[in-house]
Amino acid sequence: MTFGEVVHYVTQPTGWPEPVRSIASLLSPSHYPDSPSNDSEHLSKSYTAKDFQILIQSTAAGLSAFAELPYYGGERSTVPLWSQLLHALSNTLSPDVMILEDASFIMPRAQNVASQPPNLIDGRATLLAAHAIFSAPRTHSDTSRTSSRNEDEDESMHSADSNSSNGSVESLDLPLQAHMLLGRGRRLSAVLPILLVADSHNIVPLICSTLYQRHVWGIRQPVVGLCCSSTGTIATAIFGWLDPDQSEEGRMATHLALAADIGLDSLMGVFDFTDTCSAINLAQFILGLRTHFEDIKGSISIEAVDSLTPLHWRSDLPNFETQPGGPLDERVASWTHQVHVETSSSEASSSSSPRTPTPLSDTALVSYETMSSPLLATIVEDEQVHGPNIRAPQEARAINVKGRGSQQSSSKRSSKRTSPTPRSLSEVGTSTSSRAPSSYPNSQFAALSDTGLNDSTTLSNWLFERHAFTVGRIPVQSEKLAKKTGINTMIELYDEMTAFTWSDDIKTILLNAKVDCFVSGIRTSLCNMNSGPNCQSANDVPSLEDVQFISSKLSALLHTVRGACQCDDTAKLQGANEADRRHEWNALLLNFFQPVPSQRDVLLERQLNLACNLAADDSSFALRAIQVTREYQDFCVEQERCIEETSGNWEQAAAARDQAIQFSDDIRKRVWKGNFAEVIENHSPKDPVTGKCDAILVVPCSSIATAMMFQRISSIEEKDTFVKSFMLVQGPKPDRLDTSTGETLHQIEAPVGHHQKTSSGRSLQVPSFCRVSESSKTDRNQLRNPFLHHPDRNQVTQTQEAILSKDAHCDEPSLQNLLLPVLLAEYKKKDESAISTSMNQIKTYLVSAVTFLSKLGIVDKPVFGLIVNGTLGAVTMAWKKNNQIYVMERNIRHYDIRDPLQALQFVSILPRLARHGLDLCGLVEKQLAIIDVKELQSKPWSKLAQRQEDKRLAAAQQTRPEEAVAQDRGSDGAEPKRI
């Protein structure tokens, strides 16, 4: 599928087409950006690549280290490292630059509209540096006026850095063709991208949509794009422009220019992030775009939008003006009626009036040949560069490209647009097949309302049926409870892992560290701080060795702080999406978690096996259930008794006490009703099987120790089955329906040299689900937000405002990839309503990780978790003691990475976690020499293995009547009598 683009391949630096020759001259390393034309403090200095040299070098070193690391079932994402560099460079373009990450944009119409699937309407940009226009705030004097615009329309526009008044804001009265980013409801702003970054699947439609949007605004400057692979290190510059003289059926021709040579050459706009010189040239090129940015800002005019002939370019809007068949109003009515008939069933809608569906409400999958132009096969996007020949020869550019979302079997997915009757989550979870109800996706399961241990499907029941409870970071005075639960020992370990003393010695080391001058002011502010949250004075931590390690990467830390602040400002103006802050958090994990030098065992977006339902296979559990909940009640009462009512976290402890009492009541009622087994039997088939963890820090066991364990299994098929159900960390599944998020991961083959594939996902709207009403006996809100209280500050610390692939053969880890979990992370955007969901997901990950380690003979050793809500991150932990799992989720330390001191405190934990992981690895490797693999196979720990066993037993039960009939038939030689 093409969009009518004309591609110009350039073979020498002087051969760029005339419309883009000026902007392409910035590729020359001899070019230095002009001094800024305004006196803004932000642009008081003309930045050069030398001002970012330390970040450039650390990015190159980090990406080079990636090439030496094993895949562990799937290629590693390079986006968190190189996007941090692009983010920092883009910050210099303008005082009011808006940087968007993982932004959805409206696709342009295909050249052949009939070939474009009706629900292929949006693409995904990795990063956009843009300028935003906002409508003028309404003052009290404006309220009596109508919404008609003044004669001078430009006076009603405000840039992103304009100060807004306390009045309400009017919507921008602009046609949809003037917008290219997804939005809904009132349009309070218009975003005009200026620097575009996307992968090879999205870069062409992204450039085309930007060109059409600029035409609507009357802007004639060319478009600058960078094609960067999500798992590679090559960036290719692409320039685009419109030629109004070449139009066909109302469409203007889009022209793209890029290098035709097959070698890396910065002069031709082909850069390698792992090569310091090449990365410096890329930085200088981006820094040189400041004048280009200001020129586009100066060209923006709403009057131009009104005066130009409408250009119907968006793929999500019908073009009634070009459709035959009567007056416009009749065609609109006919179209809406057709949409109603096609997307609504008579059973689903009781209204006879036509409706227009929201484009994103259609979750059907689409198949298409390619979203990238076949003419762009020369874009360098290789994941690994082997010598100079990194791209396919000229004659091999036309590659057979798989359709993203294409399927081998029509029974799995349909490429046709369908709209079944929506069902609530409870209906989805309880829908039955011929055998058993289907399991919940983990993310939807975590979003269910938790009403305790009643008969419904809840997270509390999930934990209870796996012998797990939540606890607070509160030492107990009872020696019996302390010994039974290990709570006091684990709190001491947690404090050792997270303690931080802000000393003059640390300040001296940080002041002597080399940092980029662009972030030197943040370093000064950091060292001028006297103290802060999470600071203690009694402990001499972190060690000076750890501080020296952090200071060697201090520039990357400060750039992350600046990027987090930038994302927060953008979210206030444009709204946040799920991926807004994850690059900043991932960059911190990648840079500062290194178990051994140059090793980064940080895996992103990996599938995890979840723990099985122990109660479902334990008939005696019902006899112990009342005692178990009673002991938990005693524990929570003891924790509440051990803190003063004036303490900031007393309310949480009291809520936990009330919840534990309610748990005891719920279980007693269930036992008295005599339906204990039936309730668990109803829960077990609905339990999620796997979950997708946003980030997991692991330490791999040595291949020799792992091989010793697996050599005791003779059959290769038996080994493969065992690995899939036993290993905690699984590989990504790029072209299957994600079992934890319900999102469809599309995969297409990149039109580049070595026929490598990359994965890109398009978020689909999750069906709505019903929430169960909250229990009136327990203040559960106190138990769903780890950011409410800070353990090192005796007051509430957060207000409502503050919270708001490899190919298919690499899907699974190999037998040698025994990965031990150290920390598991779940990211959510800045949204208080999402905190409980992320907490629930982390609980399922931690319980599963601790259960996995216990199968390897490791108990009394914690696994840590990171719950992220925007720029806030809370560190939690879980452990197993006396066959009971405890998840510490209350009174835990949390960090705001917009604050440089808190960001420093957070990263100081990571070297300690790395050492903890190495100690864990040593213990496991000793166990592998004596472990009984047959016992592991006979007593599996994962839900996947439990489901497989349930299916085997169901099949066996189904064959028994058939065998009985056969035996009866053989005994008398006659057909059995029918009753």
ROBA-330514 format. One record per residue (C-alpha): z, x, y. Coordinates in pm, whole numbers, padded with zeros to 5 digits, always signed. Each point is the difference from the previous one (the first is absolute). Layout:
REM ROBA-330514
ZXY;...
//
This chain:
REM ROBA-330514
+00000+00000+00000;-00105+00144+00336;+00061-00103+00357;-00336+00092+00142;+00106+00353+00094;-00247+00279+00065;+00133+00338-00112;-00099+00327+00169;+00073+00316-00197;+00048+00301+00224;-00078+00347-00129;+00106+00222+00292;+00254-00017+00284;-00270-00054+00261;-00170-00279-00193;+00231-00290+00078;-00184-00310+00130;-00005-00044+00375;+00241-00300+00017;+00282+00204-00162;-00092+00353+00108;+00266+00010+00268;+00283-00115-00223;-00122+00223-00285;+00024+00303+00231;+00378-00026-00043;-00050+00140-00351;-00066+00342+00149;+00313+00220-00021;-00089+00146+00340;+00050-00340+00158;+00335-00057+00164;+00106-00343+00125;-00023-00059+00368;+00319-00035+00196;+00112-00362+00018;-00110-00196+00302;+00338-00167+00062;+00343+00137+00073;+00181-00169-00287;+00284+00203-00140;-00140-00059-00346;-00325+00172+00096;+00137+00246+00250;-00107+00272-00243;-00337+00039-00165;+00105+00042-00363;-00184+00236-00231;+00013+00051-00374;+00249+00284+00054;+00253-00257+00112;-00016-00149-00353;-00051+00321-00194;+00324-00021-00200;-00072-00357-00112;-00357+00101-00085;+00121+00290-00212;+00264-00206-00180;-00257-00274-00070;-00244+00252-00142;+00270+00160-00213;+00126-00335-00127;-00344-00127-00095;-00087+00331-00166;+00317-00030-00210;-00115-00344-00114;-00303+00153-00170;+00229+00205-00226;+00214-00293-00113;-00061-00208-00313;-00117-00356+00050;+00266-00165-00218;-00233-00287-00078;-00184-00034+00331;-00122+00191+00301;+00251+00059+00277;-00053-00162+00337;-00059+00251+00278;+00015-00257+00279;+00367+00050+00099;-00064+00366+00087;-00337-00005+00175;+00065-00333+00173;+00311+00151+00160;-00221+00269+00155;-00259-00253+00120;+00278-00224+00133;+00150+00287+00200;-00336+00104+00143;-00095-00356+00091;+00323-00036+00195;-00147+00227+00269;-00306-00215+00068;+00166-00229+00251;+00346-00099+00120;-00057-00349-00141;-00186+00084-00319;+00080-00242-00282;-00008+00152-00348;-00035-00238-00293;+00030+00106-00363;-00145-00187-00295;-00148-00260+00233;-00217-00288-00122;-00324-00059+00189;-00268-00268-00011;-00310+00103-00192;-00338-00043+00168;-00265-00219-00149;-00220+00164-00257;-00365+00056+00076;-00078-00260-00265;+00262-00265+00075;-00073-00180-00327;+00106+00311-00197;+00342+00019+00167;+00277-00171-00199;+00155-00279+00207;+00352+00140-00037;-00085+00363+00074;+00120-00015+00357;+00233+00293+00061;+00016+00373-00053;+00274+00258+00036;+00021+00280+00255;+00229+00290-00086;+00077+00075+00366;-00120-00129+00335;+00064+00151+00341;-00064-00292+00230;+00047-00147+00346;+00166-00341+00027;-00051-00258+00274;+00268-00261+00060;-00012-00313+00211;+00210-00009+00316;+00355-00130-00048;+00056-00340+00157;+00261-00013+00275;+00188-00306+00119;-00261-00055+00269;-00274-00010-00263;+00143-00283-00205;-00149-00270+00215;-00346+00149-00016;-00259-00087-00258;-00127+00244-00256;-00326+00052+00188;-00067+00360+00088;-00009+00142+00352;-00312+00130+00162;+00106+00358-00063;+00047-00009-00375;+00091+00366-00029;+00320-00060+00193;+00132-00202-00294;-00036+00288-00243;+00275+00247-00070;-00012+00313-00211;+00246+00068-00277;+00218+00208+00229;+00027-00264+00269;+00344-00137+00074;+00033-00364-00084;+00215-00245+00186;+00245-00245-00147;-00249-00282+00024;-00203-00139-00290;-00334+00156-00087;-00326-00191+00008;-00256+00039-00273;-00310+00203+00066;-00284-00243+00049;-00260+00196-00197;-00245-00093-00274;+00084+00115-00351;-00301+00233+00014;+00200+00213+00246;+00260+00072-00268;-00050+00211-00312;+00356+00019-00140;+00149-00275-00209;+00222-00244+00183;+00126-00354-00006;+00127-00248+00254;-00006+00082+00371;-00178+00319+00095;+00229+00179+00244;-00194+00325-00010;-00332+00156-00086;-00014+00337-00175;-00301+00228+00048;-00006+00289-00250;-00120+00332+00138;+00061+00250-00283;-00062-00142-00349;+00124+00147-00326;-00085-00157-00338;-00118+00086-00349;-00363-00013-00111;+00028-00365-00107;+00110-00119+00343;-00134+00245+00257;-00350-00152+00031;+00106-00364+00054;+00284+00124+00224;-00243+00185+00227;-00241-00294+00002;+00273-00250+00091;+00122+00229+00278;-00351+00036+00140;-00049-00377+00004;+00339-00058+00162;-00080+00255+00270;-00330-00171+00068;+00186-00328+00054;+00219+00183+00254;-00299+00160+00167;+00101+00353-00108;-00285+00237-00073;+00186+00317-00104;-00062+00119-00359;+00253-00043-00277;+00182+00296-00155;+00110-00027-00363;+00153+00227-00263;-00058-00062-00368;+00307+00127-00190;+00077-00052-00367;+00340-00140-00090;+00035+00264-00272;-00213+00279+00152;+00014+00251+00281;-00348-00024+00157;-00069-00181+00329;-00356-00074+00111;-00082-00101+00356;-00238-00294+00042;-00135-00118+00334;-00139-00349+00054;-00191-00183+00271;-00200-00318+00055;-00362-00017+00101;-00062-00332+00178;-00373+00069+00001;-00008-00011-00380;+00108-00350-00086;-00097-00231-00281;+00097-00368-00015;+00258+00047+00271;+00156+00308-00161;-00002+00335+00171;-00056+00306-00214;+00308+00214-00062;-00065+00373-00017;+00221+00253-00176;-00025+00377+00027;+00167+00254-00228;-00058+00342-00150;-00261+00036-00272;+00103+00346-00117;+00193+00030-00326;+00239+00267+00125;+00320-00011+00200;-00086+00063+00364;+00221-00101+00293;-00298+00026+00235;-00159-00281-00200;+00312-00212-00008;+00113+00078-00356;+00363+00114-00009;+00244+00107-00270;+00368-00070+00063;+00102+00276-00243;-00185+00264+00201;+00201+00092+00309;-00302+00103+00208;-00188-00317-00090;+00306-00214+00074;+00041+00171+00338;-00360-00087+00085;+00064-00360-00101;+00306-00009+00222;-00194+00139+00294;-00270-00261-00054;+00251-00289+00005;+00180+00141+00303;-00332+00013+00179;-00038-00378-00029;+00239-00069+00288;-00277-00040+00255;-00189-00220-00246;+00313-00217-00034;+00039-00033+00378;-00369-00085+00044;+00028-00288-00245;+00316-00127+00170;-00181+00005+00333;-00290-00201-00146;+00209-00292-00122;-00062-00325+00187;+00056-00361-00101;-00278-00096+00242;-00241+00193-00222;+00115-00199-00303;-00079-00325+00181;-00334+00111+00142;-00165+00148-00309;-00199-00199-00253;+00225-00085-00296;-00037+00232-00299;+00099-00164-00327;+00097+00297-00214;+00323-00099-00180;-00026-00072-00371;+00279-00258+00013;-00169-00232+00249;-00306-00219-00061;-00283+00032+00250;-00079-00362+00078;-00247+00093+00272;-00236+00158-00253;+00027-00272-00265;-00256-00282-00012;+00089-00361-00056;+00079-00211+00301;+00230+00023+00301;+00278+00258+00005;+00287-00250-00029;-00161-00164-00304;-00046+00338-00171;+00363+00092+00068;+00121-00326-00151;-00231+00046-00298;+00122+00356-00054;+00368-00095+00011;-00063-00283-00244;-00176+00239-00239;+00288+00246+00028;+00244-00280-00080;-00196-00107-00305;-00041+00354-00131;+00355+00122+00054;+00209-00311-00063;+00042-00206-00311;+00079-00367+00013;+00328+00068-00174;+00102+00266+00250;-00056-00190+00320;+00085-00352+00099;-00173+00028+00335;-00360-00105+00042;-00052+00188+00323;-00193+00325-00024;+00188+00325+00044;-00098+00360+00059;+00182+00240-00229;+00154+00322+00120;-00225+00279-00128;+00292+00192-00149;+00120-00301-00195;-00279+00049-00251;+00118+00241-00265;-00319+00004-00202;-00137+00340-00087;-00346+00102+00103;-00257+00225-00161;-00263+00180+00198;-00213+00305-00041;+00155+00213+00270;+00166-00028+00337;-00119+00347+00096;-00357+00064+00090;-00191+00185-00274;-00148+00208+00281;+00344+00151+00066;+00019+00183-00331;+00040+00331+00181;+00344-00077+00141;+00228+00274-00126;+00297-00169-00164;+00059+00216-00306;+00354+00016-00125;-00033+00362-00105;-00238+00253+00146;-00144+00255-00239;-00193+00248+00204;-00264-00088+00255;-00186-00263-00205;+00229-00291+00068;-00260-00274+00030;-00282-00126-00213;-00350+00128+00074;-00222-00198+00233;-00198-00162-00280;+00318-00120-00175;+00134-00203+00288;-00100-00338-00137;+00288-00056-00238;+00066-00301-00216;+00314-00133+00163;+00239-00240-00166;+00090-00312+00189;+00355+00000+00121;+00169-00262-00208;-00285-00021-00250;+00111-00096-00349;-00134+00053-00347;+00115-00337-00121;-00043-00326+00182;+00308-00130-00173;+00219+00243+00195;-00119-00060+00352;-00268-00204+00164;-00212+00112+00290;-00053-00357+00111;+00201-00150+00278;+00264-00226-00146;+00298-00175+00144;+00232-00143-00264;+00283-00226+00093;+00278+00220+00141;+00318+00017-00206;+00347+00101+00101;+00154+00315-00139;+00232-00202-00218;-00300-00175-00149;-00172+00331-00062;+00311+00145-00160;+00059-00300-00226;-00356-00072-00101;-00024+00009-00377;-00267+00121-00231;-00020-00078-00369;+00281+00249-00063;+00221+00080+00299;+00025-00022+00377;-00174+00272+00197;+00205+00273+00163;+00051+00027+00374;-00162+00280+00198;+00292+00218+00106;-00054-00037+00375;-00004-00380-00028;+00297+00003-00233;+00195+00208+00253;-00079-00255+00272;+00161-00288-00190;+00318-00138+00151;+00299+00144-00185;+00245-00282-00073;+00220+00194-00238;+00045-00039-00375;-00099-00364-00028;-00266-00105-00248;-00298+00074+00228;-00200+00322+00011;+00175+00232+00246;+00042+00369+00068;+00371-00029-00078;-00085-00134-00346;-00253+00283-00044;+00271+00257+00075;+00265-00177-00208;-00227-00015-00305;-00049+00378+00030;+00372+00074+00034;-00028+00081+00371;+00200-00096+00307;-00005+00098+00367;+00291+00183+00164;+00101+00132+00339;+00066+00356+00113;+00376-00064+00004;+00240+00216-00205;+00253-00193-00206;+00368+00082-00043;+00022-00127-00357;-00032+00302-00231;-00100-00229-00286;-00292-00150+00193;-00097+00338+00143;-00017+00150-00347;-00179-00298-00154;-00270-00029+00267;-00020+00357+00131;-00012-00142+00352;+00216+00264+00172;-00185+00290-00162;-00337-00147+00095;+00110-00060+00359;+00100+00366+00023;-00341+00099-00134;-00175-00235+00243;+00196+00146+00290;-00084+00353-00108;-00366-00094-00013;-00010-00174+00340;+00267+00181+00202;-00109+00169+00324;+00190+00218+00246;-00166+00051+00339;+00094+00355+00098;-00098+00265+00252;-00133+00215-00285;-00252-00270-00090;-00102-00041+00364;-00059+00375+00031;-00225+00008-00305;-00200-00299+00124;-00038+00144+00351;-00142+00322-00146;-00249-00185-00221;-00365-00011+00100;-00122-00347+00095;-00312-00137+00164;+00041-00032+00375;-00110-00364-00028;+00335-00080-00166;+00215+00270+00158;+00160-00260+00226;+00125-00191-00305;+00152+00320-00134;+00179+00052+00332;+00137-00356-00009;+00114+00054-00359;+00192+00317+00076;+00160-00157+00307;+00159-00269-00215;+00369+00047-00067;+00042-00230-00297;-00130-00318-00152;+00025-00238-00296;+00033+00154-00347;+00166+00310+00153;+00325+00134-00144;+00211+00296+00108;+00192+00077-00319;-00294+00110-00212;-00210+00311+00047;-00328-00165-00094;-00289+00038-00011;-00003+00363-00105;-00156+00252+00235;-00259+00068-00270;-00107-00365+00015;-00003+00011+00380;-00227+00306-00010;-00235-00188-00235;-00004-00303+00231;-00055+00218+00309;-00314+00146-00161;-00143-00354+00005;+00174-00121+00315;-00327-00066+00181;-00111-00244-00272;+00337-00176+00025;-00028-00039+00377;-00356-00129-00028;+00128-00261-00247;+00265-00109+00250;-00261-00036+00270;-00232-00187-00234;+00279-00239-00100;+00070-00077+00365;-00372-00053+00059;-00019-00242-00294;+00299-00189+00132;-00162-00041+00341;-00324-00114-00163;+00184-00254-00215;+00157-00155+00310;-00343-00045+00157;-00229-00069-00293;+00231-00093-00286;+00083+00204-00308;-00162+00013-00340;+00145+00117-00329;-00142+00353+00030;+00100+00068+00361;+00283+00245-00071;-00060+00106-00357;-00208+00301+00102;+00289+00134+00207;+00249-00047-00284;-00242+00144-00255;-00060+00303+00222;+00375+00069+00008;+00027-00026-00377;-00306+00216-00061;+00108+00272+00242;+00368+00029-00084;+00036-00087-00371;-00096+00315-00184;+00189+00067-00327;-00169+00341-00017;-00199+00179+00272;-00342-00154+00073;+00062-00288-00242;-00007-00358+00125;+00080-00242-00276;-00026-00309+00218;-00210-00273-00160;-00120-00290+00212;-00059-00359-00110;+00057+00050-00372;+00068-00260-00265;+00343+00010-00161;+00106-00148-00329;+00291-00237+00061;+00306-00034-00222;+00007-00249-00283;+00232-00300-00023;+00294+00133-00206;+00168-00339-00024;-00308-00151-00163;+00042+00230-00302;+00381-00011-00017;+00140-00315-00160;+00356+00117+00065;-00048+00026+00376;+00103-00363+00052;+00340+00077-00149;+00059+00283+00247;-00160-00157+00308;+00315-00161+00140;+00195+00322-00039;-00279+00203+00165;-00013-00221+00309;+00381-00011+00016;+00016+00380+00004;-00264+00010+00273;+00202-00253+00199;+00309+00218-00029;-00200+00299+00117;-00137-00177+00310;+00347-00132+00085;+00134+00354-00027;-00269+00136+00231;+00069-00271+00255;+00372+00074-00020;-00057+00372+00064;-00143-00041+00350;+00154-00140+00314;-00117-00329+00145;-00073+00178+00327;-00256+00221-00174;-00362-00067+00085;-00099-00054-00363;+00290-00226-00101;-00218-00309+00030;-00244+00148-00251;+00282+00079-00241;+00140-00351+00040;-00345-00151-00063;-00033+00214-00314;+00342-00120-00117;-00101-00363+00051;-00328+00059-00181;+00180+00157-00297;+00231-00300-00021;-00302-00228+00004;-00157+00210-00279;+00306-00060-00216;-00016-00374+00065;-00373-00012-00079;+00040+00177-00333;+00299-00212-00105;-00202-00314+00070;-00291+00133-00201;+00221+00087-00296;+00172-00337+00014;-00336-00179+00000;-00096+00197-00311;-00346+00092+00130;+00057+00373+00057;-00269+00113-00245;-00248-00261+00121;+00035+00114+00362;-00064+00364-00089;-00288-00103-00224;-00147-00180+00300;+00049+00299+00232;-00135+00278-00221;-00370-00102-00015;-00007-00025+00382;+00144+00347+00061;-00245+00235+00177;-00145+00264-00230;-00095+00267+00253;+00042+00065+00370;-00191+00209+00251;+00231+00247+00173;-00113+00114+00345;+00126+00356-00052;+00189+00175-00277;+00141+00351+00007;-00015+00152-00348;+00073+00324-00179;-00222+00068-00305;+00143+00133-00321;-00169+00306-00143;-00299-00076-00220;+00152+00208-00280;+00319-00207-00012;-00197-00324+00017;-00238+00110-00274;+00294+00073-00229;+00105-00363+00025;-00343-00152-00050;-00105+00224-00288;+00230-00206-00219;-00246-00290+00033;-00294+00069-00229;-00248-00273+00093;-00195+00040+00326;-00027-00378+00038;+00373-00030-00054;+00061+00266+00264;-00218-00179+00255;+00176-00332-00058;+00340+00165+00024;-00084+00185+00324;-00127-00314+00170;+00319-00193-00072;+00251+00286+00021;-00095+00197+00311;+00155-00131+00322;-00282+00115+00229;-00345-00130-00082;-00335+00081+00158;-00170-00215+00265;-00231-00272-00124;-00268-00012+00270;-00232-00267-00133;+00250-00245-00147;+00211-00276+00139;+00318+00166+00118;+00290-00148-00197;+00257+00064+00268;-00167-00110+00317;-00266-00246-00107;-00250+00201+00197;-00341+00084-00134;-00087+00365+00016;-00373+00037+00042;-00170+00317-00109;-00346+00120+00080;-00169+00330-00058;-00023+00202+00319;-00357+00091+00095;+00076+00370+00002;-00084+00310-00192;+00204-00002-00318;+00001-00372-00081;+00373-00020+00066;+00181-00327+00054;+00255-00108+00251;+00204-00317+00013;+00048-00230+00292;+00185-00325+00002;-00039-00320+00196;+00319-00198+00036;-00019-00357-00120;+00224-00282+00108;+00278-00063-00253;+00041-00367-00088;+00295-00160+00170;+00313-00045-00201;+00307-00217+00019;+00335+00151+00091;+00315-00138-00156;+00268-00103+00243;+00275+00254+00060;+00346-00036-00147;+00244-00128+00253;+00289+00194-00153;-00123+00352+00067;-00135+00160+00316;-00293+00162-00181;-00155+00121+00326;+00272+00265+00002;-00132+00123-00336;-00369+00011+00086;-00013+00245+00288;+00119+00361-00045;-00061+00062+00371;+00262-00246+00129;+00285+00250+00003;+00007+00377+00018;+00265+00173-00215;+00057+00274+00258;+00033-00238+00295;+00251-00283+00003;-00225-00257+00157;-00320-00190-00052;-00282+00247+00053;-00303-00217+00005;-00105-00305+00196;-00263-00258-00079;-00236+00184+00232;+00051+00328-00182;-00086-00152-00343;-00256-00205+00052;-02098+01454-02148;-00089+00171-00229;-00249-00157-00251;+00129-00246-00256;+00074+00271-00254;+00274+00133+00230;+00186-00330+00026;+00287+00112-00222;+00208+00319+00005;-00058+00238-00288;+00250+00079-00271;+00114+00302+00198;+00085-00199+00313;+00364-00087-00055;+00096-00071+00360;+00367-00040+00088;+00081-00231+00294;+00204+00142+00289;-00063-00251+00282;-00201-00321+00013;-00116-00153+00329;-00109-00345+00108;-00159-00046+00343;-00013-00316+00206;-00115-00057+00355;+00249-00069+00276;+00106-00347-00106;+00354-00109-00074;-00121-00267-00241;-00156+00270-00220;+00318+00207-00041;+00140-00204-00289;-00334+00021-00181;-00014+00379+00027;+00364+00026-00107;-00073-00212-00307;-00302+00211-00090;+00204+00319+00031;+00266-00149-00229;-00258-00062-00271;-00134+00356+00039;+00344+00163-00005;+00126-00197-00300;-00320+00085-00187;+00023+00369+00093;+00364+00026-00107;-00078-00182-00327;-00288+00241-00064;+00225+00304+00051;+00267-00147-00226;-00257-00018-00280;-00042+00375+00045;+00373+00048-00038;+00079+00029+00373;+00284-00215+00136;+00246+00045+00285;-00287+00146+00205;-00129-00197+00299;-00349-00095+00108;-00052-00056+00372;-00195-00263+00190;-00148-00035+00349;-00029-00346+00159;-00229+00011+00305;-00031-00265+00267;-00234+00132+00268;+00156+00319+00135;+00335-00065-00170;+00074+00144-00343;+00315-00053-00210;+00089+00234-00287;+00150-00170-00305;+00075+00113-00356;+00063-00125-00355;+00166+00141-00312;+00111-00101-00348;+00360+00020-00122;+00144-00148-00321;-00320-00196-00072;+00009-00161+00344;-00240+00075+00288;+00123-00002+00359;-00228-00019+00305;+00165+00114+00324;-00154-00206+00278;+00279-00072+00252;+00154+00228+00261;-00276+00253-00056;-00145+00240+00256;-00320-00084+00177;-00225+00186+00240;-00239-00083+00284;-00280+00257+00005;-00080-00080+00364;+00318+00196+00076;-00064+00374-00058;+00360+00065-00106;-00002-00282-00255;-00339+00117-00127;+00147+00350-00039;+00297-00145-00187;-00230-00186-00237;-00221+00297-00088;+00310+00215-00055;+00067-00219-00304;-00333+00081-00166;+00067+00367-00090;+00328-00111-00158;-00184-00270-00193;-00245+00264-00123;+00284+00210-00140;+00152-00312-00157;-00334-00067-00167;-00022+00351-00142;+00352-00032-00143;-00101-00332-00153;-00307+00162-00151;+00210+00271-00163;+00222-00259-00167;-00295-00203-00127;-00180+00302-00144;+00309+00080-00205;+00003-00359-00130;-00367+00009-00094;+00068+00265-00264;+00236-00230-00191;-00117-00348+00092;-00097-00240-00279;-00343-00135+00087;+00010-00255-00280;+00309-00152+00158;-00176-00017+00336;-00284-00185-00166;+00231-00241-00183;+00210-00074+00310;-00244-00009+00293;+00132-00026+00354;-00295-00145+00195;-00103-00360+00053;-00352+00089-00111;+00127+00110-00340;+00213-00313-00023;-00299-00221+00077;-00207+00181-00264;+00277-00054-00255;+00028-00368+00094;-00372-00044-00055;+00021+00177-00336;+00286-00225-00113;-00182-00312+00122;-00309+00102-00195;+00210+00067-00308;+00165-00342+00023;-00339-00163+00033;-00125+00164-00320;+00303-00099-00209;-00096-00370-00033;-00352+00104-00094;+00137+00232-00269;+00227-00278-00128;-00296-00236-00022;-00201+00263-00185;+00283+00058-00248;+00043-00374-00054;-00371-00034-00055;-00005+00282-00250;+00299-00131-00202;-00155-00332-00108;-00364+00064+00074;-00024-00310+00214;-00004-00080+00365;+00348-00060+00146;+00085-00361+00053;-00010-00120+00360;+00290-00210+00118;
//
